[in-house]
Every structure is written in structure tokens, then in C-alpha cells.
Amino acid sequence: MPTKKTLLFGLILVFSFLFSESQEQIYIDELGDTISGSYFQNKLRNKELLLSCWDSLGKSKKRYSVLRKNLYMKGFYEFNIIKKEVEKILSYKIQDSTDIIIEYYYKDDMCSASRSNNWTRNKVNQRKRFLNPIKKSLNSKDIIFICLFEKGIKLKNNPKSEKEYFFVDENDYFKKNIFISSTLCGSLAAIKPNGEVFIRNGEFRADSFSQYLKPKNWAQLFPTTKKD
């Protein structure tokens, strides 16, 4: 049976380990300044600042958490090109009038302890159990929903299945053109047939994100210039 001294020594080791681990994370704000972890979280949660973040491992395995002022991004793209790229992935044609929502997963994402570049079949199925009702709801509104994984992620999907909606961004088209800023816990993009694209960086539900596609909400994102 362990003595009190042994237990005390063990507790000291545990707390020392946890303390040393906490010292390995460095927080940097959107201005490039090193800040405390609590200040970092406060800024990230501040909805008025519109910040996202990305975590990465530097030298000596120090974890760097960096804030970026890009929670929301938008732009204009050639829809026919995007449509063709989506059709290559799905292996079937989609209508020209189709709205598209893409959920993007980045390589080396440190969103959670379980997140890695190896998506096993079990991990894929677990994620799909959450997403399947969301996909069904979006499809009922004539919205195509797919999940793309950055090239370099090992994905145990079933591309031959007509029901598959998990795919690897094999030629990096979407990473290079739309999801250009790797973000903790992924990103979402809503794509309109007129080429308007709205992106939200960071963890968010695709069904909640689809509310932006409603005409009154979309009009606020892409206001039409009135002519005299």
C-alpha cells in the first residue's frame, strides 16, 4: 500500500506535468502580440471582433494559438468552375440553380484530442451519425451538402456509393481558392449560382449556417447597388 509520502510525491509530479504542459501553449492575438490564455479566449468569444483562430505546433512542440480577423469572408467566383469541380467529386451532374454548402476539414487541425489526419471508418461513421439528419434537412431545401477534407488527410470513405458525401479535396481546388485560411475546427461555405460565396471560419453547424441563404439574410451579405 502506498505511503502518504508516495502519494504526495505522485500528486506533485502530476501537477508539475500539468503546469509544464500549460506553459507549452503560446497565445498570439490578431495584431501579432503575445497575450494570456484568458485574454485570448475573451477576444475569441467577443462577437464584435469577428475573430477565428488556428493552432499549430512549432519548435520544441510548443503549441501556438493565433487569432485572425477573418471569422467571415465573402467573394465572387465563377460558379460554372465551382460546379464542375463539385461534379467531379460527386461523379454526377447538378442543376445550375443549386445552392451548395461545403463543410471543410483542414489537415493538422487540433480542434480536439481526437482530431487527426487519419479518419478511420469508425470515425467517419461517428461523424456521419451527427451530420446525416443535417444533410437530410438541407437536401429537402434543395441545398447540396458535402464535406471536403484537405489533401493529406487519410479518409476511409466510400466514393463509389451514391450516398457518399465525405470526399478528399484531391486537387486542392477548394483549399487554394475558397478555404484559403486553415481554421481551428474547420470552415463552412455557402455558394450561390450567381457566384456569390460566403464563408464562416470556425466550428458551426451547417443547418444553422444555411440560414444565411435565406433571401433577406443573403441580401444583407451581398447588397444590390441600386441604380438611379
Buried (B, 14 or more C-beta within 10 A) or exposed (E): EEEEEEEEEEEEEEEEEEEEEEEEEBBBBBEEEEBEEEEBBEBBEEEEBEBBBBBBEEEEEEBBBBBBEBBBBEEEBEBEEBBBBBEEBBEEEEEEEBBBBBBBBBBBBBBEEEBBBEBEEEBBEEBBEEBEEBBEBBEEEEBBBBBBBBEEBEBEBEEEEEEBBBBBBEEEBBBEBBBEBBBBBBBBBBBBBEBBBBBBBBBBEBBEBBEBBEEEEBEEBEEEEEEE
